[in-house]
Amino acid sequence: MLTLYHCLSARSFRPLWTMEELGLSYTLKVLPFPPRQHAREYLQINPLGTIPAFFDGEMRMTESAAICQYLVERYGPSPLAVAVTEPDYGLWLNWLHFGEATLTFPQTLVLRYSRLEPPERRNPQVATDYQRWFLARLRGIEPAIAAGYLCAGRFTVADISVGFALLLAEYLGMAGDFSPAVQTYFAGLKARPAFARAQAAELAAAAEQGIDTDVAAMYAPRGG
């Protein structure tokens, strides 16, 4: 019933990781990045051409953080969610959306203007400015992660949301600028068995479906 359209180490990694944490069965369809250019048929699935697209039967979703929230609430109860009756419910929602709206947004501009645009359209100033923006916003998580995880005293999908932003930063060459606290937090997230299972699942599905599994090449500058 659960189907996820995915690109290697793209935003869709959030729901993939969440499904592995929950132990759910799913179908994973891997596409070349970006699919709106390299898999035009995907526009019939998601007219925006963005990743992810997620289906639970006929129900479709396209926002990665929202899918994570849906999964833990629809297929819970799970400690990955924070209940509305818990004191940290508001914090949980805030961090869940902070990972996408505040952290991943500037990274997409770094990616676009340093790597994805043709050489003549790249803009190093834009890329540098938004890299600094990302790193400045990232400092906002440090008081929270001093306790181990972002909220509720446990690992939740808020950590998955922020964790993907850290993973993308690593691929974009920004991990060397993480503070020691963020480095320790990120290392703990990557040590989770479900994180490793999600990475193995995406590589296996990509290889089976004839998609290049070189993630470094995916994020490499395009063109001459």
C-alpha positions in Angstrom: 0.0 0.0 0.0 2.9 2.4 0.8 4.8 3.7 -2.3 7.6 6.2 -2.2 9.1 7.9 -5.3 12.7 8.8 -4.3 16.0 10.1 -5.5 19.2 9.0 -3.8 19.8 11.1 -0.7 17.2 13.7 -1.6 14.4 15.0 0.7 12.5 11.7 0.2 15.2 10.2 2.4 13.2 11.5 5.4 10.1 9.3 4.8 12.3 6.4 3.7 14.2 6.6 7.0 10.9 7.0 8.9 9.4 3.9 7.3 12.6 1.9 8.3 12.4 3.2 11.9 8.7 2.0 12.0 9.5 -1.3 10.4 6.9 -0.8 7.6 6.7 -2.6 4.3 6.8 -0.3 1.3 7.6 -0.1 -2.4 10.5 2.2 -3.3 10.7 3.7 -6.8 14.0 5.4 -7.5 14.4 8.1 -10.1 17.4 10.0 -11.6 18.0 13.4 -10.2 16.4 15.8 -10.9 13.4 13.7 -12.2 11.7 16.7 -13.9 14.7 16.7 -16.4 15.7 13.1 -16.5 12.4 11.2 -16.0 9.7 13.3 -17.6 7.1 10.6 -17.2 7.3 11.3 -13.5 5.3 14.5 -14.1 2.3 12.3 -14.5 2.8 11.2 -10.9 3.7 14.7 -9.5 3.2 17.6 -11.9 5.6 19.7 -9.9 8.4 17.2 -10.7 9.6 17.3 -7.2 10.7 14.5 -4.9 9.1 12.9 -2.9 5.8 11.6 -4.0 4.2 9.3 -1.5 1.2 7.1 -1.8 -0.8 5.3 0.8 -3.3 3.6 -1.4 -4.9 6.4 -3.4 -3.8 9.1 -0.9 -0.9 11.2 -2.3 1.5 13.5 -0.4 4.5 15.5 -1.7 6.0 17.2 1.4 8.7 15.2 3.1 8.2 16.5 6.7 4.4 16.1 6.4 4.9 12.5 5.2 7.0 11.7 8.3 4.3 13.2 10.6 1.6 11.2 8.7 3.5 7.9 9.0 4.2 8.1 12.7 0.6 9.2 13.5 -1.2 6.9 11.0 1.0 3.8 11.8 1.7 4.5 15.5 1.5 4.8 18.3 5.3 5.3 18.1 7.9 7.1 20.2 8.9 8.8 17.0 5.8 11.0 17.4 5.1 13.5 20.2 1.5 13.4 21.4 -0.6 16.5 21.6 -0.9 15.8 25.4 2.9 15.9 25.9 4.6 19.2 26.9 6.9 19.2 23.9 4.2 18.7 21.3 4.7 22.3 20.0 8.5 22.0 20.0 8.2 18.8 18.1 6.1 20.4 15.3 8.5 23.3 15.2 11.6 21.3 14.8 9.9 18.9 12.4 9.3 21.9 10.0 12.5 23.7 10.9 14.4 20.9 9.2 12.8 21.6 5.9 11.7 25.3 5.9 14.7 26.8 7.7 17.6 24.4 7.0 16.9 22.7 3.7 15.6 25.8 1.9 19.0 27.7 1.8 20.8 24.5 0.8 18.7 24.1 -2.3 20.0 27.5 -3.4 23.6 26.5 -2.7 23.0 23.3 -4.7 21.4 25.2 -7.6 23.8 28.1 -8.0 27.0 26.1 -7.3 26.3 22.8 -9.1 23.0 22.3 -11.0 22.8 25.4 -13.2 24.9 25.5 -16.4 28.3 27.1 -15.7 27.3 30.4 -17.3 24.3 30.7 -14.9 26.1 29.8 -11.7 26.4 32.5 -9.0 29.1 31.9 -6.4 27.9 34.9 -4.4 24.4 33.5 -4.0 25.8 30.1 -3.1 28.2 31.6 -0.5 25.5 33.8 1.0 23.1 30.9 1.4 25.7 28.6 2.8 26.4 31.2 5.5 22.7 31.5 6.1 22.3 27.7 6.6 25.3 27.6 9.0 23.9 30.5 11.0 20.5 28.9 11.3 22.1 25.6 12.2 23.5 27.1 15.4 19.9 27.3 16.6 19.8 23.6 17.2 22.7 23.5 19.6 20.8 24.3 22.9 18.3 21.6 22.1 20.7 18.8 21.2 22.7 19.4 24.4 20.1 17.1 25.9 20.7 14.4 23.2 17.8 14.9 20.9 15.7 17.9 19.8 12.7 17.4 22.0 10.8 15.1 24.4 13.9 13.4 25.6 14.0 10.9 22.8 14.6 10.4 19.1 11.6 11.5 16.9 10.9 12.4 13.3 12.0 15.9 14.2 15.5 14.5 14.4 14.9 12.8 11.0 13.9 16.1 9.5 16.9 18.0 10.8 19.1 15.0 10.2 18.4 15.0 6.5 19.5 18.6 6.3 22.8 17.6 7.9 23.2 14.8 5.5 22.6 17.1 2.5 25.1 19.6 4.0 27.6 16.7 4.2 27.1 16.0 0.5 27.5 19.8 -0.3 30.8 19.9 1.5 29.6 21.9 4.5 30.0 19.3 7.3 33.5 20.6 8.1 31.9 23.8 9.4 29.6 21.9 11.8 30.3 22.7 15.5 31.5 19.9 17.7 28.1 19.6 19.2 26.4 19.2 15.8 29.1 16.8 14.7 28.4 14.6 17.7 24.6 14.8 17.2 24.9 13.9 13.5 27.2 11.0 14.2 24.6 9.6 16.6 21.9 9.9 14.0 23.9 8.1 11.4 24.7 5.3 13.8 21.0 4.3 14.1 20.3 0.9 12.5 17.3 2.3 10.6 19.5 5.0 9.0 21.8 2.3 7.7 18.9 0.2 6.5 17.4 3.2 4.6 20.7 3.9 2.8 21.0 0.2 1.9 17.4 0.1 0.7 17.9 3.1 -1.6 21.1 1.7 -3.1 19.6 -1.7 -3.6 16.5 -0.3 -5.3 18.5 2.1 -7.5 20.8 -0.7 -8.7 17.8 -3.0 -9.4 16.0 -0.2 -11.3 19.0 0.8 -13.3 19.7 4.2 -11.6 23.3 5.4 -11.0 24.2 4.8 -7.4 27.0 7.3 -7.3 25.6 9.9 -4.8 28.7 12.1 -5.1 28.2 12.4 -8.9 24.5 13.3 -8.3 25.7 16.4 -6.3 28.7 17.2 -8.5 28.7 20.4 -10.7 26.9 19.9 -14.0 28.3 20.7 -17.4 31.8 21.8 -18.4 
